[in-house]
């Protein structure tokens, strides 16, 4: 399950940012996950809840934004919306598609509580 490794990397980034900003805790982490990224949001959520125990992000809300997939058909040039990695072009039925959106996973926002004093 590569989601565990991804959750650990997200936590590392979140904690580094929180410490740099002198946070006492992290309230919310917003992730943008592309539909074509091969990341299973439910599995990532489960892993995130496990890895944040005992960290500044323990109890933080994980908000996941679904980023639609898109691509361009290399045969007919049509820009299309893609639901999966293996969609066919709806115009020419070709499978030579170049993905243009929806493969990313990014931390979009981190909401923190600053240390008092």
RAQUIDA-V665804 format. One record per run of one state. SS is the DSSP state (helix for helix, strand for strand, loop for the rest). FROM is the first residue (numbers start at 0). TO is the last residue. If there is no record, write none. Layout:
BEGIN
SS;FROM;TO  SS;FROM;TO
END
This chain:
BEGIN
loop;0;0  helix;1;19  loop;20;21  strand;22;33  loop;34;39  helix;40;50  loop;51;59  strand;60;66  loop;67;67  strand;68;72  loop;73;77  strand;78;81  loop;82;95  strand;96;100  loop;101;103  strand;104;113  loop;114;116
END
